[in-house]
Amino acid sequence: MDWVTGFQRALDYIEAHLTGELDISAAAREAACSPFYFQRLFGILCGMSLGEYVRSRRLAEAGRELAAGDGKVLDMALKYGYESPESFARAFQRFHGVTPSEVRRGAHPRSFEPFTVHITLKGGHIMDCKIVEKPALTLLERVEQHTIVDSQNENTIPDFWTRAQADGTLEKLLAQAPDKTFVYGVCYGNAPSDEKTFDYAIAADCGGPAPEGFRRTVIPAQTWAVFPCRGPMPKAIQQLWHRIITEYFPSSRYEPTYELDIEAYPDGDMSSPDYTSEIWVPVREK
């Protein structure tokens, strides 16, 4: 199954299960990836979190049904997953700008149509990528758990890097690394047991025992797609991720393994427009 078909099947599953409890794991299976990576890709592609999208679709459908006179406010609250009419009414007013009662009396609710996947050809931009066989990496890591709920990771991970710079974590990592070429940001998509959190590590490639507060992890030898990135962090890396997902993988003969990914940062001014870094994605042939 190709990437586009899988993601559309996941969107179709969400649309068919707007009422009741949504099983994110089942939606992710339609896209042939882990629940974490499905939600992460959703945020990259759609510009909003999966939770925000589902809330918007449910409230839009509730508004349409109320405007058509198809149900009571209490019925809509229960149907679309709200614990009480009061909590539903507050969410409804934030989204639509009017109350459920006002819609019942003729006010117009807002619409929010379901997403669909389309491939759009845009002319002539070359995407630089190398397929590389890398040996096993032995990483010394400082690890934190982050959440993708409402795209919080887009703020908490840069904050993690800022704290790592201030508290000496980066200095400790580089002091033990024989190859001081890169400091890595490693995103582990399948590590936690739940669907909302993930382990993120700031790491360096080095052996030896792990000091207190660090852990040692071995990344097996495998095939990687390596994408060069140029520009200030974190904006440049976030924009490159969008291009990788929307431009490279839909047309490539490779697909990600959805196990982890690595952002490789050399020493330098990360706020500079000329700063160069890399994204490493483990891949397999389709």
C-alpha positions in Angstrom: 0.0 0.0 0.0 1.4 3.4 -1.0 1.8 6.3 1.5 -1.0 8.4 -0.1 -3.5 5.6 0.0 -2.7 4.7 3.6 -3.1 8.2 4.8 -6.4 8.7 3.0 -7.7 5.4 4.5 -6.8 6.8 7.9 -8.7 10.0 7.2 -11.7 7.9 6.1 -11.6 5.9 9.3 -11.6 9.1 11.4 -14.6 10.4 9.4 -16.5 7.2 10.0 -15.8 7.3 13.7 -16.5 10.9 14.7 -19.1 9.8 17.1 -18.1 7.6 20.1 -14.5 7.0 21.2 -12.0 7.3 18.4 -9.4 4.5 18.3 -6.2 6.2 17.2 -4.3 2.9 17.0 -6.9 1.7 14.4 -6.5 4.9 12.4 -2.8 4.5 12.5 -3.0 0.9 11.2 -4.9 2.1 8.2 -1.9 4.3 7.5 0.5 1.4 8.2 2.5 3.2 10.9 2.6 3.6 14.7 0.0 5.7 16.5 2.8 8.2 17.4 4.1 8.6 13.9 0.6 8.8 12.5 -0.2 11.8 14.8 3.2 13.3 14.1 2.8 13.1 10.3 -0.8 14.4 10.6 0.6 17.5 12.4 3.3 18.0 9.7 0.9 17.6 6.8 -2.2 19.3 8.1 -0.8 22.2 10.2 -2.9 21.2 13.2 -2.9 18.3 15.7 -5.1 15.3 15.2 -7.0 16.1 18.4 -7.7 19.7 17.1 -8.9 18.3 13.8 -11.2 15.7 15.4 -12.7 18.4 17.7 -13.3 20.7 14.8 -14.9 18.0 12.7 -17.2 16.9 15.5 -18.3 20.5 16.4 -18.9 21.2 12.7 -21.1 18.2 12.3 -22.9 19.0 15.5 -23.6 22.5 14.2 -24.9 21.2 10.9 -27.2 18.8 12.7 -28.5 21.4 15.1 -29.1 23.9 12.2 -31.1 21.2 10.4 -33.2 20.5 13.5 -31.9 16.9 13.8 -31.3 16.7 17.5 -31.3 18.3 20.9 -28.3 19.9 22.6 -28.1 17.1 25.1 -28.2 14.5 22.3 -25.4 16.3 20.4 -23.2 16.6 23.5 -23.4 12.8 24.2 -23.1 11.9 20.5 -19.9 13.8 20.0 -18.1 12.8 23.2 -18.8 15.6 25.7 -19.5 14.8 29.3 -22.2 17.4 29.8 -24.3 19.9 27.8 -22.4 22.7 29.5 -19.0 21.6 28.3 -20.4 21.0 24.8 -22.0 24.4 24.8 -18.7 26.1 25.8 -16.7 24.3 23.1 -19.5 24.9 20.5 -19.5 28.6 21.2 -15.7 28.9 21.0 -15.7 27.1 17.6 -18.8 28.6 16.0 -19.0 32.0 17.7 -22.6 31.4 18.6 -24.4 29.1 21.1 -26.2 25.9 20.2 -29.5 27.6 21.1 -28.8 30.4 18.8 -28.1 27.9 16.0 -31.4 26.2 16.8 -33.1 29.6 16.4 -31.6 30.3 12.9 -28.0 31.5 13.5 -25.5 30.0 11.0 -22.8 27.6 12.2 -19.3 27.5 10.8 -18.3 24.7 8.5 -15.1 22.7 8.6 -14.8 20.1 5.8 -12.9 16.8 6.2 -9.4 16.7 4.9 -8.6 14.6 1.8 -5.2 13.7 0.3 -4.3 15.2 -3.1 -0.9 15.1 -4.9 -0.1 18.5 -6.4 2.7 18.8 -8.9 4.8 21.8 -8.2 7.4 22.6 -10.8 11.1 22.0 -10.8 12.3 22.0 -7.2 15.0 19.4 -6.7 15.0 17.7 -3.3 18.5 16.8 -2.2 18.7 13.3 -0.6 21.2 10.5 -0.3 20.5 6.9 0.5 23.3 5.8 2.9 24.1 2.5 4.6 25.2 3.5 8.1 26.9 1.2 10.6 25.5 0.8 14.1 25.5 4.0 16.2 26.3 3.9 19.9 24.7 7.0 21.4 25.1 8.6 24.8 21.8 10.3 25.4 19.9 12.7 27.7 16.3 11.7 27.4 13.0 13.4 28.1 9.4 12.4 27.3 7.4 14.8 25.2 3.8 14.9 24.0 2.3 15.4 20.6 -1.0 16.5 22.0 -1.9 19.9 20.4 1.6 19.9 18.8 3.1 20.8 22.2 6.4 19.1 21.1 7.0 21.9 18.6 7.6 24.2 21.7 8.9 21.7 24.3 11.7 20.2 22.2 13.3 23.6 21.4 13.0 24.4 25.1 14.8 21.1 25.9 17.7 22.2 23.6 17.8 25.6 25.3 18.0 23.9 28.7 20.6 21.4 27.5 22.8 24.3 26.3 22.4 26.2 29.6 22.9 23.3 32.0 26.0 21.9 30.4 24.4 18.8 28.8 25.8 19.6 25.3 29.2 20.2 26.7 29.2 16.9 28.6 28.1 15.0 25.5 30.7 16.5 23.2 33.5 16.0 25.9 32.9 12.2 25.7 32.4 12.0 21.9 35.6 11.1 19.9 33.8 12.3 16.7 32.5 15.8 17.5 30.9 16.3 14.1 27.3 16.2 15.3 25.0 16.4 18.2 21.9 14.5 17.5 18.2 15.0 18.3 16.7 11.5 18.3 12.9 10.9 18.1 11.8 7.5 19.2 8.4 6.8 17.7 7.7 3.3 19.1 9.3 3.6 22.6 6.4 4.6 24.9 3.4 2.4 25.5 0.8 5.1 25.0 -0.3 7.0 21.9 0.5 10.6 23.0 4.0 10.7 24.4 7.4 9.8 23.0 11.0 9.7 24.1 13.2 12.4 22.6 17.0 12.3 23.2 19.8 14.8 22.8 22.8 12.6 22.0 26.3 12.2 20.8 28.0 9.1 19.1 30.3 7.7 21.8 31.0 4.5 23.7 31.8 3.9 27.3 29.6 3.8 30.5 26.8 6.3 30.7 27.2 9.0 33.4 24.4 9.6 35.9 21.4 11.2 34.2 22.3 9.8 30.7 21.6 6.5 29.0 23.4 4.4 26.4 21.5 3.3 23.2 22.7 1.3 20.2 21.0 2.1 16.9 21.4 -0.9 14.6 23.1 -0.7 11.2 20.5 0.1 8.6 19.6 2.1 5.5 19.0 5.9 5.9 17.7 8.7 3.8 19.8 11.7 4.6 18.4 15.1 3.8 20.6 18.3 4.1 18.9 21.3 5.7 20.0 24.9 5.6 18.5 27.7 7.7 17.8 28.8 11.3 16.5 26.3 13.8 13.8 25.2 14.5 11.9 26.7 11.5 14.2 25.3 8.8 14.0 21.8 10.1 10.2 21.9 10.5 9.8 23.2 6.9 12.1 20.4 5.6 10.1 17.8 7.4 7.0 19.0 5.6 8.8 18.7 2.2 10.0 15.2 3.0 6.6 14.0 3.8 4.7 15.7 1.0 7.3 15.7 -1.8 9.9 12.9 -1.3 8.2 9.9 0.2 5.0 10.0 -2.0 7.2 9.7 -5.2 10.2 7.8 -3.9 10.8 4.0 -4.1 11.7 4.2 -0.4 9.4 4.5 2.6 10.2 5.3 6.3 10.4 2.4 8.8 8.5 4.6 11.4 10.9 3.4 14.2 12.8 6.6 14.9 14.5 9.5 13.1 17.5 11.6 13.8 18.2 15.3 13.3 22.0 15.9 13.1 23.3 19.2 14.3 27.0 20.3 13.8 28.6 23.0 15.9 27.7 26.5 14.8 25.2 29.3 15.1 21.8 27.6 14.9 20.0 30.9 14.4 22.1 31.7 11.3 20.4 31.6 7.8 23.5 29.7 6.6 23.4 27.1 9.4 23.5 23.5 7.9 22.1 20.4 9.5 20.7 17.0 8.4 17.6 14.8 8.9 18.2 11.1 8.9 15.2 8.8 8.3 15.6 5.0 8.4 14.0 3.6 5.2 13.2 0.4 3.3 12.3 -0.2 -0.3 8.5 -0.2 -1.0 
